[in-house]
Each structure stands twice: as structure tokens, then as C-alpha cells.
Amino acid sequence: MIQAQTIVDRTLSMLDAERSDRYLFDQDFEPAINSAVEWMVALINSAFASNKLSEEDLRELTRIKVFQPNQFSRVKFDSAAVGEKLWTILAVLTEIQVTPNQQPPILPDPNVSEYYDYLTYVSSDESAGRLSLEVWSENRKNIFKAGNDSVLNGFKKYGYLNDFDYSSTGYTEKGEIEIRPSVAGQFVAIAYLKYPEPITDIGDSIEFPDTLTDLLVQKTANYISIKQGDGTTLYGVTENFVQTLLAAMT
């Protein structure tokens, strides 16, 4: 992880303001660092989309949690229940083993999936491939494709559909992924990246690997320099350097 203090110290050095009170944490560094983190998230999304990064590059943010789908084989990632915000799903794992070892209980509400904070994922025999809505519809009866529900023996291939809002007057769940063939009544695991927590104090840590420190410093300085006007020398230098680092990273 990267210490916010490190970002502040190095940015002050870049600004030649180490012993100055010109820049304050609450007014300048906190919003600038959090904006830089949001920018980094967008950058990393782009790198993931082009397969230029793997989950190993962000191991500080990787998680695997255990859920039980509802009767429609759907799972909702409830950030309030899990205790952290979902950034992106890395994998959906089916036919899993958990510890402590137990059978899935009967859901209190068959329409509502459950998250189990006391269960730990151990292993899985299968995983579900991510499918677009068009492919999801086409694959249902295609026995050679993931997500079909015609083959239920050892040759079955799981697929999952990105989260949709299925809510209606009689169904209140929103933002659920759906898995096929059905895994209703079973445990599944979701591997995901958690969204980095924003900092609120100079003693906080930023949930990125140390290798991204320099890029985060440059972008923080970039955001602070915007206050000076985007025609300043500092703004131009930092923006050019950020572009150079982006090219090297991706």
C-alpha cells in the first residue's frame, strides 16, 4: 500500500513547498489524491479491457467471498452487507468447497440471495464465463457453449450474465448477476476487486501497490497545479510526464 504521507511529501517536494503552508491537506491534498485515485481506477479499467494488467497487479484489492444465489440463480453484491464497494468482478466460481464445511441453508426469502461473512472459500470445480446479453440468449440451448442449460452432466459449462436491475412491484432486488445452469440452493464464490477507499486523513493508506507511487504523485501534483491555471509550467510538465508513464504502463 501507498502511504498518503508519502504522496504529500513527494508532491510538496515537486512543488518546491516542503516547508511552506501554501498547500494544506484538507483543502488541497485530500481532494487531489482522491481525484488521482479515481483517475487511476479509470486508467486501470482501460488496461484490464485490453488485457494489459492482471489481478496480481492489484493484489491489495483482490477478494473472494461466498454467496448463495436466490431461486432464480441470481446473486446481488450488496456493498453494505459485504462492507466494501465492488470495483469489478474477476471470476464467478461454482461447485465450491467452503470452510467451515456445511450444506447451504434454506434462504429466508427465496427471492433474495445471501452473503455469508463467516464462510471462507476453499476451492472450486468449475467457473462461469462472463457473457453478454446477446450471447446469453443465444447460448441457452447450444450444448457446446457456456451458459447452456441443456447439458447438466460433467460436460456442462457455466456462464454468468452481468448485473441487471430485475426489480418490479413484486420483486425488489436490483443489480444481480445470473448464473446458468442454475446454481440455486448452492454456494458460489465471487472473486472481485474492491474499490479503493478514499482517504480522509494524512495517516491513511492508499490501496494501490507501491509500484504506482510515482504515477500517483505525478497525477496529484497535476490536480493541484490546475488551481494555478493550466497554462503554468508545472501543469505542462506533470501532464507530459503522466502521459509518458501511461505509455510505459500500458
DRENDO-1510 file (C-alpha; in Angstrom, 1 decimal, always signed):
<recs>
REC; n; res; u; v; w
REC; 1; MET; +0.0; +0.0; +0.0 .
REC; 2; ILE; +1.0; +3.6; -0.5 .
REC; 3; GLN; +1.0; +6.0; +2.4 .
REC; 4; ALA; -0.8; +9.3; +1.9 .
REC; 5; GLN; +2.0; +11.0; +3.8 .
REC; 6; THR; +4.4; +9.7; +1.1 .
REC; 7; ILE; +2.3; +11.3; -1.6 .
REC; 8; VAL; +2.1; +14.6; +0.3 .
REC; 9; ASP; +5.8; +14.7; +1.0 .
REC; 10; ARG; +6.9; +13.9; -2.6 .
REC; 11; THR; +4.3; +16.3; -4.1 .
REC; 12; LEU; +5.4; +19.1; -1.8 .
REC; 13; SER; +9.0; +18.5; -3.0 .
REC; 14; MET; +7.9; +18.6; -6.6 .
REC; 15; LEU; +6.1; +21.9; -5.8 .
REC; 16; ASP; +9.2; +23.2; -4.0 .
REC; 17; ALA; +7.0; +23.9; -1.0 .
REC; 18; GLU; +8.4; +21.5; +1.6 .
REC; 19; ARG; +8.4; +24.0; +4.5 .
REC; 20; SER; +5.5; +26.1; +3.3 .
REC; 21; ASP; +1.9; +26.3; +4.5 .
REC; 22; ARG; +0.8; +27.2; +1.0 .
REC; 23; TYR; -0.8; +23.7; +0.5 .
REC; 24; LEU; -3.0; +22.2; +3.2 .
REC; 25; PHE; -4.1; +18.6; +3.5 .
REC; 26; ASP; -7.9; +19.2; +3.8 .
REC; 27; GLN; -8.1; +21.9; +1.1 .
REC; 28; ASP; -5.5; +20.6; -1.4 .
REC; 29; PHE; -4.1; +17.2; -0.9 .
REC; 30; GLU; -7.1; +15.2; +0.2 .
REC; 31; PRO; -9.3; +16.1; -2.8 .
REC; 32; ALA; -6.3; +15.9; -5.2 .
REC; 33; ILE; -5.2; +12.5; -4.0 .
REC; 34; ASN; -8.7; +11.1; -4.1 .
REC; 35; SER; -9.2; +12.5; -7.6 .
REC; 36; ALA; -5.9; +10.9; -8.7 .
REC; 37; VAL; -7.1; +7.6; -7.3 .
REC; 38; GLU; -10.4; +7.9; -9.3 .
REC; 39; TRP; -8.3; +8.7; -12.4 .
REC; 40; MET; -6.1; +5.7; -11.7 .
REC; 41; VAL; -9.2; +3.5; -11.5 .
REC; 42; ALA; -10.3; +4.6; -14.9 .
REC; 43; LEU; -6.8; +4.0; -16.3 .
REC; 44; ILE; -6.7; +0.5; -14.8 .
REC; 45; ASN; -10.1; -0.3; -16.2 .
REC; 46; SER; -8.7; +0.6; -19.7 .
REC; 47; ALA; -5.7; -1.6; -19.1 .
REC; 48; PHE; -7.9; -4.5; -17.9 .
REC; 49; ALA; -10.0; -4.1; -21.0 .
REC; 50; SER; -7.0; -4.5; -23.3 .
REC; 51; ASN; -5.6; -7.4; -21.2 .
REC; 52; LYS; -2.5; -5.4; -20.2 .
REC; 53; LEU; -3.0; -5.9; -16.5 .
REC; 54; SER; -3.9; -8.9; -14.3 .
REC; 55; GLU; -5.4; -9.2; -10.9 .
REC; 56; GLU; -1.9; -9.9; -9.5 .
REC; 57; ASP; -1.0; -6.3; -10.2 .
REC; 58; LEU; -3.7; -5.2; -7.7 .
REC; 59; ARG; -3.4; -7.9; -5.0 .
REC; 60; GLU; -4.1; -5.4; -2.3 .
REC; 61; LEU; -7.6; -5.1; -3.6 .
REC; 62; THR; -8.5; -8.7; -4.6 .
REC; 63; ARG; -11.1; -10.6; -2.6 .
REC; 64; ILE; -13.1; -13.9; -2.8 .
REC; 65; LYS; -16.4; -14.1; -0.9 .
REC; 66; VAL; -19.1; -16.7; -0.5 .
REC; 67; PHE; -22.7; -16.2; -1.6 .
REC; 68; GLN; -25.8; -18.2; -2.1 .
REC; 69; PRO; -28.0; -17.4; -5.2 .
REC; 70; ASN; -31.7; -16.9; -4.9 .
REC; 71; GLN; -34.3; -19.2; -6.5 .
REC; 72; PHE; -33.6; -17.7; -9.9 .
REC; 73; SER; -29.8; -18.4; -9.7 .
REC; 74; ARG; -29.1; -14.7; -9.2 .
REC; 75; VAL; -26.6; -13.1; -6.8 .
REC; 76; LYS; -26.6; -9.5; -5.6 .
REC; 77; PHE; -23.3; -8.0; -4.4 .
REC; 78; ASP; -24.6; -5.9; -1.5 .
REC; 79; SER; -21.8; -3.4; -0.6 .
REC; 80; ALA; -23.5; -2.6; +2.7 .
REC; 81; ALA; -23.5; -6.3; +3.7 .
REC; 82; VAL; -20.0; -7.1; +2.4 .
REC; 83; GLY; -18.6; -3.9; +3.9 .
REC; 84; GLU; -16.8; -2.7; +0.8 .
REC; 85; LYS; -17.6; -1.3; -2.6 .
REC; 86; LEU; -17.4; -3.5; -5.7 .
REC; 87; TRP; -15.0; -2.3; -8.4 .
REC; 88; THR; -15.2; -5.2; -10.9 .
REC; 89; ILE; -15.8; -8.9; -10.9 .
REC; 90; LEU; -12.8; -11.1; -11.7 .
REC; 91; ALA; -14.5; -14.5; -11.7 .
REC; 92; VAL; -17.6; -16.4; -10.6 .
REC; 93; LEU; -16.8; -19.7; -9.1 .
REC; 94; THR; -19.3; -22.6; -8.9 .
REC; 95; GLU; -19.4; -26.0; -7.2 .
REC; 96; ILE; -17.2; -24.7; -4.4 .
REC; 97; GLN; -15.9; -26.0; -1.1 .
REC; 98; VAL; -16.2; -23.8; +1.9 .
REC; 99; THR; -14.9; -23.8; +5.5 .
REC; 100; PRO; -16.4; -24.5; +7.9 .
REC; 101; ASN; -17.8; -27.3; +5.8 .
REC; 102; GLN; -21.6; -27.2; +5.7 .
REC; 103; GLN; -24.6; -27.5; +3.4 .
REC; 104; PRO; -26.3; -24.4; +2.1 .
REC; 105; PRO; -29.2; -23.4; +4.3 .
REC; 106; ILE; -32.7; -22.6; +3.2 .
REC; 107; LEU; -32.9; -19.0; +2.2 .
REC; 108; PRO; -35.2; -16.8; +4.5 .
REC; 109; ASP; -36.6; -15.2; +1.3 .
REC; 110; PRO; -36.2; -17.3; -1.9 .
REC; 111; ASN; -36.1; -14.1; -3.9 .
REC; 112; VAL; -33.1; -12.7; -2.0 .
REC; 113; SER; -29.5; -14.0; -2.3 .
REC; 114; GLU; -27.3; -14.2; +0.8 .
REC; 115; TYR; -23.8; -13.2; +1.6 .
REC; 116; TYR; -22.0; -15.3; +4.3 .
REC; 117; ASP; -19.3; -13.4; +6.1 .
REC; 118; TYR; -18.5; -16.5; +8.3 .
REC; 119; LEU; -17.7; -18.8; +5.3 .
REC; 120; THR; -14.3; -19.0; +3.6 .
REC; 121; TYR; -13.9; -20.1; +0.1 .
REC; 122; VAL; -11.5; -23.1; -0.2 .
REC; 123; SER; -11.7; -24.4; -3.8 .
REC; 124; SER; -14.0; -24.8; -6.8 .
REC; 125; ASP; -14.5; -27.4; -9.5 .
REC; 126; GLU; -16.0; -25.0; -12.1 .
REC; 127; SER; -16.2; -21.4; -13.0 .
REC; 128; ALA; -18.6; -19.3; -15.0 .
REC; 129; GLY; -17.6; -17.3; -18.1 .
REC; 130; ARG; -18.9; -13.8; -18.5 .
REC; 131; LEU; -21.5; -13.5; -21.2 .
REC; 132; SER; -23.1; -10.6; -23.0 .
REC; 133; LEU; -26.9; -10.4; -23.1 .
REC; 134; GLU; -26.9; -11.3; -26.8 .
REC; 135; VAL; -24.7; -14.4; -26.3 .
REC; 136; TRP; -26.6; -15.3; -23.1 .
REC; 137; SER; -29.8; -15.5; -25.0 .
REC; 138; GLU; -28.2; -17.5; -27.9 .
REC; 139; ASN; -26.4; -20.0; -25.7 .
REC; 140; ARG; -29.3; -21.3; -23.7 .
REC; 141; LYS; -29.9; -24.3; -26.0 .
REC; 142; ASN; -26.5; -24.6; -27.5 .
REC; 143; ILE; -24.9; -27.6; -25.8 .
REC; 144; PHE; -21.4; -26.6; -26.9 .
REC; 145; LYS; -21.5; -23.2; -25.3 .
REC; 146; ALA; -21.1; -21.9; -21.8 .
REC; 147; GLY; -24.3; -21.0; -20.0 .
REC; 148; ASN; -26.5; -23.6; -21.8 .
REC; 149; ASP; -28.9; -25.4; -19.5 .
REC; 150; SER; -29.4; -28.5; -21.8 .
REC; 151; VAL; -26.3; -30.3; -20.5 .
REC; 152; LEU; -26.4; -30.9; -16.8 .
REC; 153; ASN; -23.7; -33.7; -16.5 .
REC; 154; GLY; -20.0; -33.4; -16.3 .
REC; 155; PHE; -19.8; -31.6; -19.6 .
REC; 156; LYS; -21.8; -28.6; -18.6 .
REC; 157; LYS; -20.3; -25.2; -18.9 .
REC; 158; TYR; -21.3; -22.3; -16.6 .
REC; 159; GLY; -21.9; -18.8; -17.7 .
REC; 160; TYR; -23.0; -15.6; -16.0 .
REC; 161; LEU; -24.8; -12.5; -17.1 .
REC; 162; ASN; -23.6; -9.1; -16.0 .
REC; 163; ASP; -25.7; -7.4; -13.3 .
REC; 164; PHE; -29.1; -6.1; -14.3 .
REC; 165; ASP; -32.0; -4.4; -12.5 .
REC; 166; TYR; -34.8; -7.0; -12.4 .
REC; 167; SER; -36.9; -5.1; -9.9 .
REC; 168; SER; -40.7; -4.8; -10.3 .
REC; 169; THR; -43.6; -4.2; -7.9 .
REC; 170; GLY; -43.3; -7.8; -6.8 .
REC; 171; TYR; -39.5; -8.2; -6.9 .
REC; 172; THR; -37.3; -5.7; -5.2 .
REC; 173; GLU; -33.8; -6.9; -6.0 .
REC; 174; LYS; -31.5; -4.7; -8.1 .
REC; 175; GLY; -28.1; -5.2; -9.6 .
REC; 176; GLU; -27.9; -9.0; -9.7 .
REC; 177; ILE; -25.8; -11.3; -11.8 .
REC; 178; GLU; -27.4; -14.5; -13.1 .
REC; 179; ILE; -25.6; -17.9; -13.4 .
REC; 180; ARG; -26.6; -20.7; -15.7 .
REC; 181; PRO; -27.0; -23.7; -15.5 .
REC; 182; SER; -28.9; -22.9; -12.3 .
REC; 183; VAL; -27.0; -22.9; -9.0 .
REC; 184; ALA; -30.0; -22.1; -6.9 .
REC; 185; GLY; -29.6; -23.7; -3.5 .
REC; 186; GLN; -25.8; -23.9; -3.8 .
REC; 187; PHE; -22.8; -21.9; -2.6 .
REC; 188; VAL; -20.9; -19.8; -5.1 .
REC; 189; ALA; -17.9; -17.6; -4.8 .
REC; 190; ILE; -17.2; -14.2; -6.4 .
REC; 191; ALA; -13.7; -13.1; -6.9 .
REC; 192; TYR; -13.5; -9.3; -7.3 .
REC; 193; LEU; -11.6; -6.1; -6.9 .
REC; 194; LYS; -12.8; -3.9; -4.2 .
REC; 195; TYR; -12.9; -0.2; -4.9 .
REC; 196; PRO; -10.1; +1.7; -3.2 .
REC; 197; GLU; -11.3; +3.5; -0.1 .
REC; 198; PRO; -10.9; +7.3; -0.3 .
REC; 199; ILE; -8.5; +8.9; +2.2 .
REC; 200; THR; -9.7; +11.3; +4.9 .
REC; 201; ASP; -6.5; +11.7; +6.9 .
REC; 202; ILE; -2.8; +12.1; +6.2 .
REC; 203; GLY; -2.2; +8.9; +8.1 .
REC; 204; ASP; -4.3; +6.8; +5.8 .
REC; 205; SER; -3.1; +4.3; +3.3 .
REC; 206; ILE; -4.0; +4.2; -0.4 .
REC; 207; GLU; -4.9; +0.7; -1.5 .
REC; 208; PHE; -2.6; +0.6; -4.5 .
REC; 209; PRO; +0.8; -1.3; -4.9 .
REC; 210; ASP; +3.9; +0.7; -4.2 .
REC; 211; THR; +4.9; +0.5; -7.9 .
REC; 212; LEU; +2.2; +3.1; -8.6 .
REC; 213; THR; +3.5; +5.6; -6.2 .
REC; 214; ASP; +5.3; +7.8; -8.7 .
REC; 215; LEU; +2.3; +7.8; -11.1 .
REC; 216; LEU; +0.0; +8.8; -8.2 .
REC; 217; VAL; +2.4; +11.6; -7.1 .
REC; 218; GLN; +2.5; +13.0; -10.6 .
REC; 219; LYS; -1.3; +13.0; -11.0 .
REC; 220; THR; -1.8; +14.5; -7.5 .
REC; 221; ALA; +0.6; +17.3; -8.5 .
REC; 222; ASN; -1.3; +17.6; -11.8 .
REC; 223; TYR; -4.6; +18.2; -10.0 .
REC; 224; ILE; -3.1; +20.7; -7.6 .
REC; 225; SER; -1.4; +22.6; -10.4 .
REC; 226; ILE; -4.8; +23.0; -12.1 .
REC; 227; LYS; -5.6; +25.6; -9.3 .
REC; 228; GLN; -2.6; +27.5; -10.6 .
REC; 229; GLY; -4.1; +27.7; -14.1 .
REC; 230; ASP; -3.5; +25.1; -16.8 .
REC; 231; GLY; -1.0; +27.3; -18.6 .
REC; 232; THR; +1.6; +27.0; -15.9 .
REC; 233; THR; +4.9; +25.3; -16.5 .
REC; 234; LEU; +4.2; +22.9; -13.7 .
REC; 235; TYR; +0.9; +21.7; -15.2 .
REC; 236; GLY; +2.6; +21.2; -18.6 .
REC; 237; VAL; +5.5; +19.2; -17.1 .
REC; 238; THR; +3.4; +16.9; -15.0 .
REC; 239; GLU; +0.8; +16.3; -17.7 .
REC; 240; ASN; +3.5; +15.3; -20.2 .
REC; 241; PHE; +5.2; +13.1; -17.6 .
REC; 242; VAL; +1.9; +11.4; -16.8 .
REC; 243; GLN; +1.4; +10.6; -20.5 .
REC; 244; THR; +4.9; +9.1; -20.6 .
REC; 245; LEU; +4.2; +6.9; -17.6 .
REC; 246; LEU; +0.8; +5.8; -19.1 .
REC; 247; ALA; +2.6; +4.7; -22.3 .
REC; 248; ALA; +5.1; +2.7; -20.3 .
REC; 249; MET; +2.4; +1.1; -18.1 .
REC; 250; THR; +0.1; +0.0; -20.9 .
</recs>
